[in-house]
Amino acid sequence: MKRIAANKVMIDPQTLWLNAVIECDDMGVVTSVFPLANQISEPAQTSFFNGLITTEVSMNNLVIGTFIPNLLTHSLLVGYQGKLILWQNINLTTLKITSDTQISLL
């Protein structure tokens, strides 16, 4: 099992959770997504990231100023089996790609 958390987690283009946790099984399938505020404590093995976590997107459409929710093709729900992306150095207010944006696969 793997647990990751971030400042912002985009569930779908209209739903953004602050300080949320994603739990995946050993095969990488999402088994739970929940706000950290619902927890009394969080296990030490949870990996915390600064930035935004989303489902996979088409890397062909990454242009400065692009609104990240418009890039999503999958919702982050229990049963999701695709890749998770960590977006760092984006504008967390506008959710747009900047010239400093860093993208990594989790």
N, C-alpha and C positions, 0 to 999 in steps of 0.2 A: 504494500500500500504506500502511496505517495500523497503527501499533503502540501499544497502550495497556497500562499496567500499574497495579496497585493493591495495597494492603496485603492485601486479601482479594478473591478471585474465586470466586463460587459457580457451580459446574459444574452441579449439580442439587440438589434439596432435601437430599440426604444427603452431598454432596461439596463441601467448601470448601477451596480452595487458598490458602496464604499467599504473598504476593509473587509473583503470577503475571502473565503477559503474554498479551494477546489480539492476534492479528494478523488484519487484514481486508484483502481486496482492494479495488480501486477502486470496486467495486459494493456494498461493505459486507458481503460474505459472509465469515464467519469461515473463515480458512484454517489457523489453528493456535492452540492454547491450551497453555501450558506453564508450569511453575514457573520463576521467575527463577533459582533455585538451579542449574538445569541449564545455565546459560549462564556462560561465562568472562567475557564482557563484554556490555553491552547498547548498541545503537546510540544515538547522541545524539538522533535524531529520535523516540525512544520518549517518549510523554507519560505521566508518572507522576501518580497521583492518590492522595490519602489517603481511604480509605473502602472500600466494598464495591461491586463491579461484579456485576450480575446481568443476565439476559435480561429482556425486557419483562414487565410484570405489569399486571393490571387496576387502574387508578387509582381505581376505585370502592370498593376494599376497604382503603384506607389509613387505619388507625386507630391511635392511640397504643397501644403495647403489643403490636401484631400481630407475630407471629414471621415474619420476611421469607421464610424458605424455604417457608412455607405459601402464599405468594402466587405462586410460580413456576408457569408453565404450559409452559415450554420448557426443555430442557437446553442448556447452552452447549457445543456440540460443533462440530467442523469441518462446514461447510455451513450453519450457522445464519445466517438472513438477516434476522432481526428486529432490533429496537432494543436497544441496550445501555443500562442504567441505572446511574448512579453514585449511591450512597447515602452521604451524609456526615452526620456528627453522629448516628449510630445508636449503640446500645450494641454494640460489636464483640465483646463476650463473650456476650451473650444473643441477639444478632442481632434485636433488637426495635426497632420504630419509637419514637422519643422525641418530645417536643414541639419539639425543636430540629432534627429530621431535615430535611435538604435533599435533594431528588431532582432530578437533571439527566439529560438525554439526552446520550449521547456520540456 
